[in-house]
Amino acid sequence: MARRATKEHSSTDDLDARKATILEAVVNEHVDTAQPVGSSSVASNADVVVSPATVRSEMVALERDGYLAQPHTSAGRVPTDKGYRYFVDHLKSGVLGSAQQRQVNEFFAHVRGEVEDVLEQTSLLLTKMTSYTSVVVGAGHSTSTVLSVQLVNLDARHQLLVTVFSDGAVVKHSIMSGFDVSPVDVAEASRQLNALLIGTTLDARVQVPSRTDHVATLVRDAVSVLHAEQPTAEGEQVFIGGSSKVAEVFDGVDTVRKVLGILEQELLVVSLVQDILNQGLSVAIGAEHGYEPLSSCAVIVAPVTIDNMPAGAVGLLGPTRMKYREAMAAAQVVSQHLTRHFAGEEERG
């Protein structure tokens, strides 16, 4: 099994100010250096105002309580998942740097295209901003309502059905007729389709006309083709950015292989993101997300909504030794911009 259930994700213990400061110093240095952190290094930290002997004593206590671990005898210490969880739970909200904020603003000021294009480009943006692997999930059209339907007469027996959904998606289908259709019939069929479908979802039942004239036949064919979209539209769209970053940020060939194996399974990635959101988390560390192959990973997620309804999520995947403050800020800001983009607020300024 690739997955095991675990819901123990919150750090209920509270550390005194001194231990918390020392733990933060260890986390920050380990994130920067990827090396075990010694007591002398922590004692030289400007925020730590106690003697080296006291630092050693407190680090031993933090190890005993499960916040730190000593990978080798006589080596320094590294944070455990519990240590990272405490660090994240007590982390002050990060703020994007001015250069990154400009990067996000310029991206959303100019990004255009259908939903799939925007989501794919957003995944690349997140990776460029953070150097971590990004995951962008978009909800399928089955949860979105129809905003407009248009039949375009390409020739007498060939029509193009163009449907616009509330999530901003524009879906096109080709319809071939067994009879010649006039532009007047196409216009009337478009009018009837809008009356039938606007405000409905793909899984809604609509009463199509039973007449045998050209207009009624066109309407039935169009509804049938559009609703045939439902089985595939129910699945979320997944875009992975920066898979190559996995080899750069993880130690060990086996770990890289496991992480890449998970990323290749789109349904598993969607389940991972959804499970984290369902637990009420914005960060899942180590075994908290329940996917054993990703036990050395941290996953950051931020939801995307349309009209206050879930419409997907953006996420970042990296080692537990990741820069949480910067990564959390990036995911949060991008998810907010993506929400506004699909609501049309970006264009309105």
N, C-alpha and C positions, 0 to 999 in steps of 0.2 A: 504494500500500500504506500502510495506517495504521501498520504496525508494521515495525520493522527489528531484527534480532538484534544484541544487544551484551551481552557478559558482563563488560566491564571495569568493575567496581564497587567494588573495594577499593583503598584508598590504601596502597601498600606502602612509599612513602617515609616517612622519619621526619624531623621538623623538630627543630632544637635548641629549647631551652626559650624562648629569646627570640623566635624567629620564631613559635613556636606561640602565645605570649602575644599577640603583635601580630596574628596572624591571628584569634584568638578575639575580640580587641577590635574588629577590622573587621567580623567577622560579626555580633556582638551589636549594634553601632551601625547597621549596614545593615538588619538585621531590624527595629529600632525605628523607623528614619527613612525607609527606602526610598530614601535618597540615597547617592551616592558618598561615601566616607569619606576625609577628608584626613589627612595625617600629623600636623598640629598637634592635631587632635581625638584621635587615637590617643595622642599623647604626653601628653595631659592625663589619660588613663585611669589610675586609681589602681594598677592591676596592672602598668602599664608603667613601668619604673624606669630608662629610658635617655633620652638626649637626643633632641630633635626631629630632629637631623641623623642620628642612628643609626636612628631610626624610619623616616626617608625612605629611607635606604640599604637597610634590611631589607625595606621594602615594594617597592622596586624589585626586590630579589632574589626576593621571593615572586611578583611578577608574571612575572619571567623564568622561574620554575619552574612557572608555570601555576596557582598558587593564587589569584592576584588578577588582575583585568583593569581597564584604564583606559578607560571608555566614551568619554571625550572628552579631547582634549589640554588640559592644565592643570586637568583635573578630578580629583577624588579617585578612589579605587579601590573596586571591588566584588568580592565573592568569586565565583569560578568554581565550577562543579560539583565540580571537584577540591578546591577550598578548603572547600566545604560538606562533602564526603565526609570530609576529614581532621577537620574540626570534629566531625562526628557520631561518627566512629570513636573519637575521644578524649573524647567527652562523658561526664561522670559521670551516672549514672542520676538522672533527675529524680524529684521527689516531688510528689504533688498537694497543693495548698493545702488547709487545713482546710475551707474552704467548699466546694470541689469534692468533697472526700472525703465530706462530709456529703450533698452532692447525689447522689453515686453510691450511698451506703448507703441513703438514703431511697428512691431509685428502685427498687432491687432488693428492698427490704423490702416494697414495695407493688405492684410490677408483677405483673399476672396476665394470664391469657388463653392462647390457643393460641400456638404457636411463632411464627407469622407476625406476630401482634400484638406479641409481645415484641421481635422483631427490628426491626420498624418503629419502635417506641417507643425502642429503644436507639439507632437511628440519629439520632433527634431529640435524644436526650440528649447524644450526642457532639458534635453541632453546637452545642448550647447551651453546652457546656463550653469549646469551643475556638474557635468562630466560623469553623471550616473546614468544607468539605463532607465528610460522612461516608459511608462505604460499609460496610454490614453484609451479609455473605454467609452464608446458612445452607445446609448440605448438603441435598440432596433426600432423601426418605424411603427411596429404594432402598437406601441404605447402613445404614439403621436396622432394628432387629429389632422384631417385633411383641411387645408386652407383654400385650395382652388384646384380645379380640374379643367384641362383644355385639350380638345381634340384639334389637331392640325392636319389639314388635308394635303398630303404629299402628292398623291395623284388619285385618280378615280377609285382605286381599290386598295390604297395604302394610306393609313392614317397613323399619326404619332400621338400617343396619349401622354400628356405632361401633367404630373401631379405634384403639388407643393404641400409639404407637411409642416406642422407647427414647430418641429425641431429644426427647420431650415432646409431639410432635405428636398431635393428636386429629383423625382424618379420618372424615367421615360420608358415607355413601352411601345413596341411596334404592333399595329393591328392590321391584319390583311382581311379584306372583305371578299366575299364570293360574288359580289355584284357591284355595279358602278354607283358611287355615292356623290351626290351633288354638294357643293359648298353650303347650300342652304340647309341640307340635312345634317351636315357636320356641325354647323352652328347651333341647330336646334338640339342635337344630341349633347353638345357641350353644356347648353343651358340646363337640360334635364339632369345631366351628371352632377353639376354643381348643386342643384336642388336636392339630389339624393345623398351626396357624399360629404358636403362641407360640414365640418364638426364631428364627423364619425371617425372611428379608428378602423384599421384593417380587419379586426376580428368582429366588427359590428355587422349584423345582418341588415340588409336593405331590401326593400320591396322593388324588384325590377319589373318593368312592363312586360306583359305576356303577349302583346300584339306582335304581328309578323311583319310590320312595315319596316322600311330601312332604318328609320330613326330608332325604333325600339330595339331592333337587332344590334345596332351599333352600341346602344347603351348597355345591353346585356353583355356583349362581347367585352366592352371596356371594363365593366365591373368584374367580370370573370377573370380577366387578365390581371387587374390590379389586386384582387384578393388572392390570386395565386402567389403573390409576393409574400403573403403572411408567413408560411413555414420558415423561410430563411430570414425574414425581417425580425422574427422574434428573438433571434440570437444577436447579442451585442456585437458591435464592431470593435476590434482590438487593433491598436497600432503600437508597435514596440519601437522605440528609438534608442539607438546606441547599444545594440547587443554586443558590439565589439568592446565596449567598455568593461564588460564582465571580466575579460582576461586581464585588464589593466588594474582593477581594484580588488580582485580576490586572489588570495594566496592558495596555491595548490591546484594541480591539474584536475583532480577529482571533483573539487568544489566547483570549478569553472564548468566542467562537464555536466554536473547536476543542475546548476542554475540555467545553463543554456537549454538543457533538456526540458525544464519547466517552461521556459519562455517560448519554446516551439509548440506548446500545447495551449492554443488560444482559449479553449473552454476552461482549462485549469487556471489560467491567468485571470479570467473574468470571475471565477469562483473565489479566487484568492482575494481580489479587490473587494468583492461584494461581502465576503465573510468579515473582512476587517472593518468595513463600514457598518455592518450589522452589529458588530461588537461595540460600536460607539467609539472606535479608535481612530486616531489620525496617524498613529505610528504603531506598527507591530514589530517587535524586536525578537530575533532568534526564534525560539519554539512557540512564541505566542500565537502566531498565525496558524499553527497546526500542520504545516507542510514540511515534513522531515528533510527533504532535499534542500530546503531553504533555511535550515536551522542556523546557518552562519550569516544570514541576511537580515537586513532591516528593510521594511517596506513602509513608505509614507504615502498616504492617500488623501485626496481632497475631493469632495463631491461637486458635480456640475448639475445645475437644475435649470429647468425651463418652466416658467409659470409656477414656481415653488414645487414642482414635481421632479423626482430624480431623473436625470437624463444622461448619466454616465459619471465618470470620475477621471481624475488625472493622478498619476502616481510616480514614485521614484523608487528604484530598487538598488540597493548597494550593500556593502558589508555592514555588520553591526558597528564597525568603526567608521561611521559616516559623519559628515558635518551636518548634524541635525538642525541646528538653528538656520543655516543658509538653505538647506534643502526643504525644510518645512515652509519657510517663507516663500520660496520659489513656487512650490506646489500650490500654496494657498492663493498667491497673487494670480497665477495662471488660471486656476479654476474660476476665480472671480471674473477675470476678463473673458474667459470662455462662456461663462453664464451670461454676461452682458452682451457678448457678441451674438449669441443665438437669440437673445431677446431683442436684438436690433438697437441696443442702447449705445454700442460703440460708434455706430454711424451717426447717431444723433448727438454724440459728444457727451 
